[in-house]
Amino acid sequence: MNLILAMIQPSKLDPVKEALVKLGIQGMTVTGAKGFGRQKGQPLAFLGLLNMENKPFTIDFVPKVRIELVVNDNMVDMVVDTIVATAKTGTIGDGKLFVIPVSRAVRIRTGEENEAALTIEEPATLSHPLKE
């Protein structure tokens, strides 16, 4: 199992999610993030915003979306290739992706571990937490 951690442009979240669902990905975690890379912040002079020294303000961190998902080993390359192809615009700031080994995964509700913890149960076996 591997954790795929991707930081992408916010405008690419929906296309990436749709592409991953088509691959059979059954869950992911998405959070807002801020960061910088080669662009080193963005001057805001075009908005007319100047600091006390009459220089343009800069944004030190650029908005990004952080996607986290754990996949079985046989899915890693396909998921990575899909995210890269879908999130890529060809411009600086497209983001980064990391693949990190996961030694153990546990579904807290059932205690299922590893690959079993990554799959969705059949709807007939799901029970409503308030009716148990």
C-alpha positions in Angstrom: 0.0 0.0 0.0 1.1 3.5 -0.7 -0.1 7.0 0.3 -0.3 9.3 -2.7 -0.1 12.9 -1.6 -0.7 15.4 -4.3 -0.7 19.2 -4.2 -2.5 20.6 -7.3 -4.1 23.8 -8.5 -7.6 24.2 -7.0 -9.2 24.5 -10.5 -8.0 21.0 -11.3 -9.7 19.3 -8.3 -13.0 18.3 -10.0 -11.3 16.9 -13.2 -8.8 14.9 -11.0 -11.6 13.5 -8.8 -13.7 12.5 -11.8 -10.7 10.8 -13.4 -9.9 8.9 -10.2 -13.4 7.8 -9.7 -13.4 6.3 -13.2 -10.3 4.3 -12.2 -12.3 2.8 -9.3 -10.9 5.0 -6.5 -13.4 4.8 -3.7 -12.3 7.5 -1.4 -9.8 10.3 -0.8 -9.2 13.2 1.5 -9.1 16.7 0.2 -7.9 19.8 2.1 -7.1 23.4 1.2 -3.4 24.2 1.4 -1.0 27.1 0.7 2.5 26.9 -0.5 5.1 28.1 -2.9 7.7 26.7 -5.2 9.5 28.2 -8.1 7.1 31.1 -8.4 8.3 32.4 -4.9 5.1 34.4 -4.3 3.2 36.7 -6.6 3.4 40.5 -6.8 0.1 42.2 -6.5 1.0 45.5 -8.1 -1.6 44.9 -10.8 -4.3 45.3 -8.1 -2.8 48.7 -7.1 -1.8 47.4 -3.6 1.4 48.9 -2.5 3.2 48.6 0.9 4.6 51.5 3.0 7.7 51.6 0.8 5.5 52.0 -2.4 6.4 48.4 -3.5 3.8 45.8 -4.5 2.6 43.4 -1.9 3.5 39.8 -2.5 1.7 36.7 -1.6 4.2 34.4 -0.1 1.9 31.4 -0.4 -0.2 30.3 -3.3 -3.5 28.5 -2.8 -3.4 24.7 -3.6 -5.5 21.7 -2.9 -4.0 18.7 -1.1 -5.3 15.3 -2.1 -4.5 12.2 0.0 -5.4 8.6 -0.9 -4.0 5.2 0.0 -4.0 2.6 -2.8 -2.9 -0.9 -3.2 0.5 -1.4 -4.8 -1.0 -2.5 -8.2 -2.8 0.8 -8.5 0.0 3.2 -7.7 1.3 3.8 -11.2 -2.1 4.2 -12.7 -3.3 6.6 -10.1 -0.1 8.7 -10.3 -0.2 8.8 -14.1 -3.9 9.8 -14.0 -3.3 12.7 -11.5 -0.3 14.0 -13.4 -2.1 13.9 -16.7 -5.3 15.5 -15.4 -3.7 18.2 -13.2 -1.0 19.2 -15.7 -1.3 22.6 -17.4 2.3 22.9 -18.3 2.9 26.1 -16.3 4.8 26.7 -13.1 2.6 26.0 -10.1 1.0 22.8 -11.4 2.0 21.2 -8.1 3.8 18.1 -6.8 3.0 14.5 -6.1 4.6 12.1 -3.6 4.3 8.4 -3.1 4.9 7.2 0.4 4.9 3.6 1.6 2.1 2.7 4.1 2.9 -0.2 6.5 -0.6 -0.6 7.9 -4.1 0.7 7.4 -7.1 0.1 9.7 -10.8 0.8 9.2 -11.7 2.0 12.6 -15.3 1.0 12.5 -14.7 -2.7 11.7 -11.1 -3.3 12.6 -10.4 -4.5 9.0 -6.8 -4.0 8.1 -4.7 -3.2 5.1 -6.3 -3.9 1.7 -9.6 -4.9 3.3 -9.6 -1.5 5.0 -9.3 0.3 1.6 -12.3 -1.2 -0.1 -16.0 -0.3 0.1 -18.3 -2.9 1.5 -21.3 -4.1 -0.6 -24.3 -1.9 0.3 -26.3 -4.9 1.6 -23.7 -5.4 4.4 -23.6 -1.8 5.5 -25.5 -1.1 8.7 -26.8 2.2 10.0 -24.8 3.3 13.1 -28.0 4.5 14.8 -29.9 1.2 14.2 -27.3 -1.1 15.7 
